[in-house]
Amino acid sequence: MPGVDLRLPGQDGRDPSGGILEPKADLRGMLAHGDGTPADPSAFPDAWPRFRGSHFDAICGDATPLTRRFPPAGPNQLWSSDLGEGYAGAAILHGRVYVLDYDQPAHADTLRCLSLENGKEIWKRAYNVDLTRNHGLSRTVPAVTERFVVTLGPKCHVVCADPNSGEFLWGIDLVREYHATVPQWYAGQCPLIDDDGGGERAILAPGGDCLMIAVDCATGKVLWKTQNPRRWQMTHGSIVPVTFEGKRMYVYCASGGVVGVSADDGAIVWEFGGWKVTMANVPSPLPLGDGRLLLSGGYGAGSLVLEMVRHGSRVAVKPLYRLPPEIFGAEQHTPILYGGCVYGIIAGGQLVCMDPATGKQLWASGAKQKFGLGPFIVADGLIIALSETGTLNLVEADGSGFHPVARARIFEHGHEAWGPLALAGGRLVARDLTRMACFDLRKVAYE
């Protein structure tokens, strides 16, 4: 018709579902180089390349012996760096530290690549996006491999770059392209890079039009999409790869329940609508072995253990047991399975140990030893736990009882130290709300 222009959905700044779209972000953004250089890989051969480390379990597998005591001044701080407000943790690979920061003066999501040796900036890549302070700004941990680093920003912008040079490779706006809904306190989903033998691919859970997608990291091409007939939305949790009877799948806690998705083609293998967390679903599913999964949440959710079972050609899940929040649950950080025990921080902030076979609570740290919403990992037989006020604790990972061995304040004015920890070669990278720092936990440093 004369005088009428055809327009595609979204060109008027309005989501086809009726919402107002954010201004389109130029995800290519800008790249700037600093004077930092990577640490010598031979001196730092180990890695923590993604959320929860190399094996998705929050356990550091390298053989570096760690100290069991701190000097009066606390562990040696190797470097520190100011950050924008947030809880985004670090990834570590080949002597480089990667963190998706938010540059508040510039109004920009900023992927920073720092030297593990001294914290100097090697490069940074930034794109503009407006955020309003909402319990911090940044939240997610990058995923990094030899060839790619992938980030997911607070408003669901995905960027893939070269981990060495910072060169932009591709980007996706999950809100514009898949009608994802930004979670209430911004996106907390940490991207996953998985290699099925045919190449590395980014696995993301937008919700909206697609429950999950797989993206070829080399090209940015979407390899498969998972249908989302129930219109489940993105939560703050992250995707976990699980193998059951030789078949790999991706397990995710979406807004309406839990789903297992085939790694081969994105088909839904099973779904379970009996697990929902009010307010915010943050912890990821924890594989317990033998087809069992531990789900945990805050806000009164407690925990639930599911078991995957085969029925002919189908796989289904059945609940094994539920635990009330005072026995076991997790508001923010995913529990850890280590040495046949599950460790977690329950509502109220106590560190607890649970027998996953029975659901029995084996011990709790007590009312005088609380950690709030602080993070924790396991290395060299130790639970390394940072309280939300900035105190670092070393606790023996032992099912027989709560055995603390060292404690020191590492952030003098620690506030909301909620960001996930990263450890490589005995160097611990931790943060509070506005500062990231690296500490030497090697036993040899204190002998």
N, C-alpha and C positions, 0 to 999 in steps of 0.2 A: 504494500500500500504506500502511496506517496506520502512523504513526511513522517514515516514511522521507521524508527531504527530498531532492529532486532538486538536484544541484549541477552547475555548469558546469565544464569542464576548467580547471584553474588555481585554482579557489576554495579548494582545500585547501593552497595554497602550494607545490604540486608541479607541475612541468612535465609535460605528458602523456607526454613522451619518457622520463621517469624522474628528471630532475634536480630540485633544489630551487630554487624561484624566489626572487629577492630580494624583500624587502618592497616593496610597491607604492609608487612615488613619486608624490607630488602634483605633477605637472608644471606646474600653474598657479602654484604657489609663491607668492613674495612679490615685490612691486615696491617699490623705494625710489628716491627722487630725490635727487641731489646738487646742488651749487651751480655745476657746470660748465655752460658754454654752447658750442654748436658753433662751430668756427672759421668765419670769414666765407667762404662758398662761393666768392666772387669772388677771394679770395686763395688758395684751395686748390681750384681747379676740377677737378683730376684725381682719379682713384680707383684703388684696388686692392681691388675689392669681394668677392673670394673667394680661395680657395687658388689660387696661381699667377697671380693678377691678372686683369685684364679679359678677356684672350683665352686664358686657360688655359695660357699658355706661359712664365710667369715672366719676361716681358719687359715693361718699362715703356715704353709707347708715347708718353708725352707729350714735349713738345719742350723741357723744362727743361734747360738746359746744366748739367752737373755739374762739380765741381771735379776737377782731376787732382793736387792736392797737399793735404796736411794741415799745419796749423801744428804747432809742437812739442807743444802740449797735445792734439792730436788734433782731430777735428771738433767743432763746437759742439754741445753737448747742450742741447736745448730744454726737455726735461722727462723725468722718470722716475717710475715707479709700481711699488710692491712687488706681487708676485703670489704665489699659491700655487705650490708646486713643479710644474714641468711644461714642456711644449714647445709649447703652443698659440700659434700665430701670430695676427697681427692682420688684419682687413679694414678698409678705409678708404673712406668715401663721404660726400660733402657736409660735410667738416670734422669728421666723427666717426670715432672708432676703436672697433672692436668686437672684444672678445676673450672667449672662453669660458674663464674662470678656474675654479679650484677653491678655495673658501674653506675652508681646513683647520680652523680653530677651529669654524666653523659646520657643517662636514660638508655642504657644499652646492656643486653645480655653479652657477656664477654668471656670467651673461652681463653683461659690463660695457660700457657705452657711455661713452667718454671724449672730451674735446675734443682735436682734433689740434693746436690752438694751444698748450695749456698742460698737457694731461694730466689736467685736473680731471674728476671723475666727473659725468656728466650724469644717468645713471640706471643701476640694476642690477636684474636679475631673477634670483632664485635659487630652487632647489628642493633639498630634502634628499636626499642619497644617500651612503652610506658607502663610502669608498674606502680601500684600504691602499696605502701607498707602494710602488710597483713601477716602478722607473726613472722616477720622476716620476708625475704624476697626470693633468694635462690634456694634450691632444694635437692637437686639431682646430681648423681655421680656420672661422669662420662664413661663410655666404654671405648677402650683403645686396644688396637692390635698393631702388628708390624706396619700395616698399610693404611689403617683408617682410625679416626677418632670420631665418635658419634655422640651428640648431645641432645637432650630434650629440655627446652627452656620452660620457665614458669607458665607461659601462656601457650604451651604445646607447639612451639616451633622446633623442628628437628633440623640439625645441621650435621653434615659429614665433611670432614676436612682431612688433609694429609697430616699425620701426627708429627712428622719431622719438620715440614716447612710451614704448616698452617694454611696451605693452599686450599681454597674452597672447592669442594667436589659436587655437592648437591644439597638441596634443602627441601623440606616439606612443612607446610602450615597445616597441622592436623585439624584445626578448626575450620579453615576455609575449604580444605580438600575432602574432609571426611565428616564434617559437622560434629567434631568432638566438642564436649563440654568441659571447659577448664574447671578442675576441681575447686572446691570452696576456698582452700588455702593454697592455690596454685598447684601446678603439676609436681608430683613427687615421684613419678614413675621413672626409674633409671633405665636407660635404653640397654638392650641386649644385643651383642654381636655374636652370632653363632655360625659355625662352619660345619656344613653337612657333608663335606668332602667334595662338593661341587663349587665351593666358593663361599666367601663370608657374606652374611646377610644380616641386616638390622631387623630385629623383631620388635614390633611396637603394638600397643593396644590402644587405639584411638577411642573405642566406643563409637557412638553415633552410627554412621552408615556401615562401618566395618568394626567388628569386635577386635580383630587382630590383623596385622599385615606383615609380610616379609618383603624387605627391600634389598636388592642387590647392591652391596656397598660399592662395587666398582662402577656401576652405571647409574644408580638411583632408580632403576626400573623396579616397579612393584611386581613381585613374582607370584604372590597369591594373596587373596583376601578372605577373611573369615566372615561369613554372614552373621548378622546380628538381629535376628527376628524379634528378640525381646527388648531391643533398644537399650541394652545395658550400657552404662556409662563408665568412663574412666574413673579410677579411684587413685589414691596416693600410693598404692602398692606397685610392686614390680613383677615382671614375668620371670618364672623359674623353669628351666629345662629339666625334664624328668624322663627317665627311660623305664618303660614297663614292658616286660616280656620281649625285650629286644627292639621295641619301637619307641622312638623319641617323640616327645610331645612337649608342649609349652603350657604350663598351668598358671592361671591368673585369677585373682579375686576381683571381679568386676562389681558394679554397684548392686546387681541383683543376685549374685551368687558366684560360685566358683566354676571354672571351665577348664577342660583339657583339650588342647588343639593339636592336631597332627602336624608334625614338623615337615611332612612330605608335601602336603597340599593345602594346609590350613583348614581342613574339615574339622568340625566339632566331634571329638571322640566321646566325650561325656560332659554333662553339666549337672550341677547340684545347686538348687535354690534354697537350701536350708542353712546357708551361712551368710549373714548380712551383719555389718557393723554400723551402728548408728554414728552419725557425725563424720567420722573419718576412718576408712579402712587403710591402714598404713603398712603393717607387717606383711611380708610375702609368705606364701606357703613354704613349709619346711619339709623336704623329703626325709622320711625316717627309715627308708629301706623296705623291701618286701611289699612294695605297692602302697605303703602307708604315707599319709600326708598330715602334718600338723598345721592347723589353722589357728591363728591367735589374733586377738584384738582387744582394744580398750573400750571404755564407755560401757562397762558391764558385760562385754561379750564373752570374756573368758577364753576358752579354747575348745577345739573339736578335732578329733582324729578321724580321718576318712581312710578307707581301704579300697583300692581299685581291685575289681574282680572281673573275671571273664565269664560272659554268658554266650556261648557259641561264638559267633563272629563279632559280638559286641563287647565293649568294656563299660562297666558301670561302677559307681562308687556307693559304698554303704558306710554309715557312721559306726564307729567302734565305741567311742565314749566321749563325753563332754566333761569339762572341768569348769567350776565356777572361778571368777576372776581372783578370788583370794587364794586359790590353790595354784592356778597357772593361767596367765594371759599375757598380753603385751600390747601396750598402747602405741608404741612407736617403732622400736627396733626389733627386727626378726630374731627369734630365738636361735640358739646354736646347738647342734647335735655334736657331741664330742665324747669319746670314750664310753659310749653306751648311755650317756645322760644328756638331758636337754637343759640348757641354762637360759634364763630369761629374766627380765625385769618386770615385775607385776605392778598392778595399780598400787600407788602409794610409794613406789620407788625401791622396794627391796629386791635384791638379787636372789633368785631361787634356783634350786636344782630339782629336776623332776625325772622320774623313771618313766620313759615313754612306753614301756610294756604294760604298766599298770595304771599310769596316771598319778601315782603317789608322789607327793612332794617330799623330797629327801631332806632338804634343809632350806633355810632362809637366812639372809644376812642379818636380820633383826632391825628393830626400830631405830637403833643408833647408827646403822650403816645403810644409808639410803643413797640412791643414785639418780632419782628423778627420771627425766627422759633422756639421760645421757647414753652414749653408744658404748659398745663392748665388742671385742673380738677375742680369739684364742690363738696363742702362739707358744711354742716350747712348753706346753703343759700349763700355761698360765692364762687366766682370764684377765685381759687388759681392759679395764672399765674406767671410763671418764664420767664423773658426776656432772650434772648439768650446770654446776657452779664452778667447774674448772679444776677439780681435784682428780688426779690420776691414781688409780688403784691397781695393784697386782694381787691376784687371788689365785691360789692353786685350783686348777680344774679337777676337782676331786669329789666324787659322789659321797664321800664319808662325812663331809661337813664343810662349813664355811671357814676357810683358812687363809686370811689375808696375810701377805708377806711384805708389802711395801705400800706407802701412800705419800703423795706430795702434791701440793698446789702448783699447777703448771700455768694457769691463767690467773694472774693476780686479781683482775676484776672480772673474772669469768661470769658470763651471763648467757643463758640459753645455749650451752655447749652441747648441741643436739646432733651436729653433723657426724656422719659415719667416719670411723677411723680407717687409716690405711697403713700397712706395715710392709717394708721391704728391706732385707738385709739388716734387720735390727733398727731401722730408722722409722720412727712412728710419726705420721703426719696427722695432726689433730687441729681442731678449730673451736672457737667459741663464736658468738654472734658476729664479730667484726674482725677477727684475726685468725690467721692460720700459722702454725708453727711446726717445726720438725725437731724431734727429740731423739737422742741416742740412747737406746735401751740395750745395747750389746753388753754382755757380761764382761768382755775384755776391757771395755771403757772404764770400768770401776774397780779393776784389780790392781 
